[in-house]
Amino acid sequence: MSTARTIALMGDTMLGRGVAERLRKVGPHRLFAPEVQEAVAAADLAVLNLECCVSDRGEPWRSPGKLFHFRAPPGAVEALTWLGVDCVTLANNHAVDFGFTALTDTVALLARAGIRAVGAGATLEQARAAAVLDARGMRIGVVGVTDHPREFAAGTTRPGVAHADLRVGVPEWLSAGVARLRRDTDAVLVTPHWGPNMITTPLRYVRRAAASLTAAGATVVAGHSAHVFHGAAGPVPFDLGDFLDDYAADPRLRNDRGLLFVVTLDASGLREVTAVPLVLDFGYTRLAEGRDWDWIRDRFTAACVSLGTPVEVAAGRLVVRQPGRRPASTASGASNTSATTPATHAR
């Protein structure tokens, strides 16, 4: 297979609370700028972390230390279909915020809209099950898993999320499942919800888990949870950051500045990872410009360089190319500018 395929990857996407209020006022097509929707739609597939349940039922999960509960109305699914989402992972610490009934509603509403869900289900088997998506003839396997919270974990006959304590290593069921999936598909995307919030670099156990997952057969390992994007190394964007929310912005970490990641795959595996700079306003995500774009470029470049990865600028995107691979972004004649030193974004 010589033609490349692309997957748009989006991090923590929260459609509840203030986003839900905005959705009720402006409708499901006004949560993302048209240019963001166009960038997602340009990919062959789109996968995101849905960090809320979607339901009008259930009660807030009562647990010590559980401060935030995110639930979106059923109509929020239309925002995902308009955006062009093909698959979501529900393996995170908010999918069961309103109990198992709301989780069951979430899975059903997504399925009704034609959106696959991984990382949660009515049983342990369903929660751990992969989705196999078709990208113009290329079969892409998707696996979702979270390392927190343990109390949300699915049981043999109990709904919940696919939980794995990655701090002590990748469990055999996960590595074996990735290996089987790789034999049956052309590429495997593992999307783990790992690590704490508001940190700027991947923890040591996260790096070990990423190495184990790629060794098992994952083509791409795309993480999330920190609410701020991390650097990428090889086939691992360690944290995709936030994609849509109503969260307060930290003045130093700037969780209101994000990235839309796009991975390019071909028959040989991963070719490159590109990232589109974003600004997250209250319940509205748009393309970054000016100083915002420059800040994101500098931050992402520094994060990647700290992992030993150079970054280039190509056609307004930040590019992490895999060693020895032909540039996908220059195949059409786009020019590249090294971003290991600051470059000025054409605007």
C-alpha positions in Angstrom: 0.0 0.0 0.0 1.7 3.2 -1.2 -0.8 5.8 -0.4 -0.6 7.4 3.0 -3.5 7.6 5.5 -4.0 10.2 8.2 -5.5 10.1 11.6 -6.5 13.3 13.5 -5.9 12.8 17.2 -7.5 15.1 19.8 -7.0 15.1 23.6 -9.3 15.8 26.5 -12.6 16.9 25.1 -15.1 17.9 27.8 -18.7 18.7 26.6 -20.3 19.1 30.1 -20.8 22.0 32.5 -20.1 25.4 30.9 -19.6 23.8 27.5 -23.0 22.1 27.8 -24.6 25.5 28.6 -22.9 27.1 25.6 -24.1 24.2 23.4 -27.7 24.8 24.5 -27.4 28.5 23.6 -25.5 28.3 20.2 -26.1 24.7 19.1 -23.7 21.8 18.4 -22.0 23.4 15.4 -20.6 26.4 17.2 -18.2 24.7 19.6 -15.3 24.5 17.1 -14.2 27.1 14.5 -14.9 26.0 10.9 -11.2 25.9 10.2 -10.8 23.4 13.1 -13.6 21.3 11.7 -12.0 21.4 8.2 -8.6 20.3 9.6 -10.2 17.3 11.3 -12.3 16.5 8.3 -9.2 16.5 6.1 -7.9 13.4 7.9 -9.0 9.9 7.0 -10.0 9.1 10.6 -10.5 11.2 13.7 -10.1 9.9 17.3 -10.5 11.8 20.6 -10.7 11.4 24.3 -14.2 12.1 25.4 -13.7 13.3 29.0 -17.3 13.2 30.2 -20.4 11.0 30.0 -23.3 11.9 27.6 -26.6 11.4 29.2 -29.5 13.1 31.0 -29.6 10.4 33.7 -27.6 9.3 36.7 -26.3 10.8 39.9 -22.8 12.2 40.7 -20.3 9.6 41.7 -19.6 9.9 45.4 -16.0 9.3 46.3 -13.4 11.0 48.5 -11.4 13.5 46.5 -13.9 13.5 43.5 -14.4 17.2 43.0 -15.6 17.5 39.4 -18.4 15.7 37.6 -18.8 16.2 33.9 -22.0 15.2 32.0 -23.0 16.4 28.6 -26.6 16.4 27.2 -27.5 13.8 24.6 -27.4 16.5 21.9 -23.7 16.9 22.4 -23.1 13.9 20.3 -24.1 16.0 17.3 -21.1 18.2 17.9 -18.9 15.2 17.5 -20.5 14.0 14.3 -20.3 17.5 12.9 -16.6 17.6 13.8 -16.1 14.3 12.0 -15.2 12.1 14.9 -15.0 8.3 14.0 -14.0 6.9 17.4 -13.7 8.1 21.0 -12.0 6.6 24.0 -13.9 6.6 27.2 -11.1 5.2 29.3 -10.6 8.1 31.6 -11.5 9.5 35.0 -14.8 11.1 34.0 -16.6 8.5 31.9 -18.4 7.2 35.0 -18.9 10.6 36.7 -22.7 10.0 36.8 -22.7 6.3 37.3 -23.0 3.2 35.2 -26.4 4.1 33.8 -25.0 7.3 32.3 -22.0 5.4 31.0 -24.4 2.9 29.3 -26.3 5.9 27.8 -23.0 7.3 26.5 -22.0 4.2 24.6 -25.5 3.8 23.2 -25.8 7.4 22.0 -22.4 7.3 20.3 -23.2 4.0 18.6 -26.5 5.4 17.4 -24.5 8.3 15.8 -22.1 5.9 14.1 -19.2 6.7 16.5 -17.2 3.8 17.8 -16.2 3.8 21.5 -13.3 2.0 23.2 -12.0 1.8 26.7 -15.4 1.3 28.5 -18.3 -1.0 28.3 -21.0 -3.1 30.1 -18.4 -5.8 31.0 -14.7 -6.2 31.4 -14.5 -7.9 27.9 -16.3 -5.0 26.3 -14.3 -2.4 28.1 -11.0 -3.9 26.9 -12.2 -4.6 23.3 -10.6 -2.8 20.5 -12.3 -1.0 17.6 -11.1 -1.7 14.0 -11.6 1.3 11.7 -11.3 1.5 8.0 -9.1 4.3 6.5 -9.7 3.9 2.8 -8.7 0.3 2.8 -6.2 0.4 5.7 -7.4 -1.4 8.8 -6.6 0.6 12.0 -7.0 -1.0 15.4 -7.7 1.4 18.3 -7.3 0.5 22.0 -8.2 2.7 25.0 -7.0 2.3 28.5 -6.6 4.4 31.7 -4.4 4.1 34.7 -6.9 5.9 37.0 -9.2 5.7 38.8 -9.2 2.0 39.9 -12.7 2.4 41.2 -14.1 3.0 37.7 -12.7 -0.3 36.5 -15.0 -2.7 34.7 -15.5 -6.1 36.2 -16.5 -9.4 34.7 -20.2 -8.5 34.8 -19.9 -4.8 35.9 -19.8 -1.8 33.6 -16.8 0.5 33.7 -13.5 1.4 32.0 -10.5 -0.5 30.9 -8.1 0.0 33.8 -4.5 -0.9 33.9 -2.0 0.2 36.7 0.7 1.3 34.3 2.8 2.5 37.2 3.8 -1.1 37.8 4.0 -2.0 34.1 1.9 -2.9 31.1 -0.2 -5.9 32.1 -0.1 -9.1 30.0 -3.7 -8.8 28.8 -2.9 -5.4 27.3 0.4 -6.2 25.6 -1.0 -9.5 24.3 -4.1 -7.8 23.0 -2.0 -5.2 21.2 0.1 -7.9 19.6 -2.9 -9.8 18.4 -4.5 -6.7 17.1 -1.3 -5.8 15.2 -1.3 -9.2 13.5 -4.9 -8.7 12.3 -4.7 -5.0 11.2 -2.4 -2.7 9.2 -1.7 -0.4 12.2 -2.5 -0.1 15.9 -3.3 3.1 17.8 -3.1 2.8 21.6 -4.6 5.8 23.4 -3.8 5.7 27.2 -5.1 8.2 29.8 -2.1 8.3 32.0 -0.3 10.4 34.6 -1.5 13.4 36.7 -2.9 16.7 35.6 -0.9 19.9 34.9 2.6 18.5 34.4 4.7 19.4 31.4 6.8 16.3 30.8 6.0 12.6 30.8 6.8 10.7 34.0 9.3 7.9 34.0 6.6 5.2 34.3 4.7 6.7 31.3 7.9 6.5 29.2 8.4 2.8 30.2 4.8 2.0 29.4 5.0 3.7 26.0 8.2 1.6 25.2 6.4 -1.6 26.2 3.3 -0.8 24.1 5.4 0.0 21.0 7.4 -3.2 21.6 4.1 -5.1 21.8 3.2 -3.8 18.4 1.6 -0.4 18.7 2.2 1.8 15.7 1.3 5.0 17.6 0.8 5.6 21.3 -1.1 8.8 21.9 -1.6 9.8 25.5 -3.7 12.3 27.4 -4.5 13.4 31.0 -2.2 16.3 31.8 -4.4 19.0 30.2 -1.3 20.5 28.6 0.5 19.0 25.6 3.8 17.2 25.9 6.5 16.5 23.3 6.6 13.6 20.9 9.3 11.0 20.5 9.3 8.4 17.8 5.7 7.1 17.5 4.6 8.6 20.9 2.9 12.0 21.3 3.0 11.6 25.1 0.1 13.9 25.8 -2.3 15.5 23.3 -3.4 18.2 25.8 -6.9 19.6 25.9 -9.1 20.1 22.9 -12.3 21.6 24.2 -13.4 22.6 27.7 -14.5 25.4 30.1 -11.4 25.1 32.4 -9.7 28.0 34.1 -6.4 28.8 32.4 -3.2 28.5 34.3 -1.1 31.6 33.5 2.1 29.7 33.3 1.1 26.3 31.9 -1.4 27.8 29.5 -3.8 24.8 29.2 -5.9 27.1 27.0 -3.4 26.6 24.2 -3.4 23.3 22.5 -2.6 21.1 19.5 -4.5 19.1 17.0 -2.3 16.2 16.1 -2.3 14.4 12.8 -0.4 11.2 12.3 0.5 10.0 8.8 0.7 6.2 8.2 1.7 4.0 5.3 2.5 0.4 4.7 5.8 0.8 6.4 4.3 2.3 9.6 4.4 5.8 11.0 5.7 8.4 8.6 5.4 11.6 10.6 3.4 13.4 13.3 2.2 17.0 12.6 0.5 19.3 15.1 -1.8 22.2 14.4 -1.7 25.0 17.1 -5.0 25.8 18.8 -6.5 28.3 21.2 -9.1 27.0 23.6 -11.6 29.8 24.6 -14.5 29.1 26.9 -16.3 26.3 25.2 -14.9 27.2 21.8 -11.7 25.9 20.0 -10.1 27.9 17.2 -6.8 28.0 15.3 -4.0 29.8 17.0 -2.5 33.0 15.4 0.1 35.5 16.1 1.8 35.3 19.5 -0.4 32.4 20.5 1.0 30.4 17.6 4.5 31.4 18.4 4.2 30.4 22.0 2.8 27.0 21.1 5.6 26.5 18.5 8.3 27.4 21.1 6.7 25.3 23.8 6.2 22.2 21.6 9.7 22.5 20.1 11.3 22.7 23.5 9.3 19.7 24.8 10.3 17.6 21.8 13.9 18.6 21.9 14.1 17.6 25.5 13.1 14.1 24.3 15.7 14.2 21.5 13.3 15.0 18.8 13.7 17.9 16.3 10.7 19.8 15.1 10.2 21.5 11.7 7.6 24.1 10.5 5.8 23.1 7.3 2.8 24.9 5.8 1.8 26.4 9.2 2.1 23.1 11.1 4.7 21.7 13.5 6.2 18.5 12.1 7.9 15.6 13.9 9.3 13.3 11.2 10.2 9.7 11.8 13.9 9.0 11.2 14.6 7.9 7.6 11.1 8.5 6.4 10.2 10.5 3.3 8.6 13.9 4.3 4.8 13.6 3.8 4.4 17.4 4.0 7.0 18.1 1.2 5.5 15.5 -1.2 3.2 18.2 -2.4 5.9 20.8 -2.6 5.5 22.5 0.9 8.6 24.1 2.2 10.1 23.2 5.6 11.7 25.5 8.2 13.6 24.1 11.1 12.0 24.9 14.4 14.8 23.8 16.6 15.5 27.6 16.5 12.6 30.0 16.6 11.0 30.7 13.2 8.3 33.2 12.3 4.9 31.8 11.4 3.6 33.2 8.1 0.3 34.8 8.9 
